[in-house]
Amino acid sequence: MAKREFNAERFFQALGDNTRLRLLNLMGEREICVCYLVEILGQSQPKISRHLAYLRRAGIVAARREGKWMHYRIAMPPDVGAAQVLRQTLAWMSEDRKMQADRARLSKACCSPKKFAALEGAPVPMPFDPACACEGRP
């Protein structure tokens, strides 16, 4: 299967939405189940899935299914300049108070998922090694 050509317009449009930025912020260097993203952002599963699909089409995230669970992680774009922009955007978001609050809610949910009914039985987000080229578990 041929690789799709990098689309700069789609890449920047993907970064131009606050919900998608919040999703990327929560993913960081981990692989995360969509159920955690829904819970932390307090938005519907279909809305979160639409945003994740947009990020996938832009080549910014990759997905993996494990049983009934969908896991997402950041995938660096093949374009060197775009990868640099994405790294800088993630670094900038790590200093933003609202983004820090989202990550704090995620940490709380990971530490005590039983307090969140929607997370019952959900796999806890796992660190992802971007150097690993495999599509399986990090």
C-alpha positions, 0 to 999 in steps of 0.5 A, a space after each residue: 500500500 502506497 503512503 499518502 503524501 503529507 498534506 500541510 493544510 490538513 496538518 495545520 487545520 488539525 492543530 487549529 481546534 481546541 478539542 484536538 489540541 486537548 486530545 493531543 495534550 492528553 496523549 502526550 507520550 502515552 497510548 490512551 483508550 478513547 474512554 479516558 479521553 471522553 471522561 476527561 474532556 466531558 464530551 460525547 464519544 461520537 464527538 471525540 471519535 470524530 476529532 480523533 479521526 480528523 487527527 488520524 487523517 492528518 497523520 498526527 495520531 495512530 490507533 490500535 484496537 484491543 478487544 473492544 477498546 480503541 487506543 490512540 497515540 501521537 504519531 510524528 508526521 513524516 515531514 521534518 518541519 511538521 514534526 518540529 511544529 508538533 513537538 513545539 506545540 506539545 511543549 507549549 501545551 505542557 506549560 498551559 494551565 488549562 492543559 495541565 488541568 486536563 493532565 491532572 484529571 487524567 492522572 486522577 482517573 488513572 490512579 482511581 478508575 473505579 471512581 469513574 463508572 465509564 472507565 470500569 474495566 478500561 485499560 490504564 494509559 500506557 507509556 508509548 515508546 515512539 522509537 518502537 516501529 511495531 503496531 502492537 503494544 509498546 
